[in-house]
């Protein structure tokens, strides 16, 4: 866990997922009011992908805003969920 993609020669799969920014603190349905508008979010997504590629990281992408089924095979014993209080 001390090595980056650059250190390991790893690759990246970047898939947009606006539901990560859901606010579930009130009511029975998540709110996405604080998520970026689609045009801004797409620009941020594309900038992130370009930044990875600038570092020479092989990067595959999903289709922004599309419904996709993604399969992942993790290597290693750890999956991390990063969260913060806002």
Buried (B, 14 or more C-beta within 10 A) or exposed (E): EEEEBEEEEEEBEBBBEEEEBBEEEEEEEEEEEEBBEEEEBBEEBBEBBEEBEEEEBEBEBBEBEEEEEEEEEEEEEEEEEEEEEE
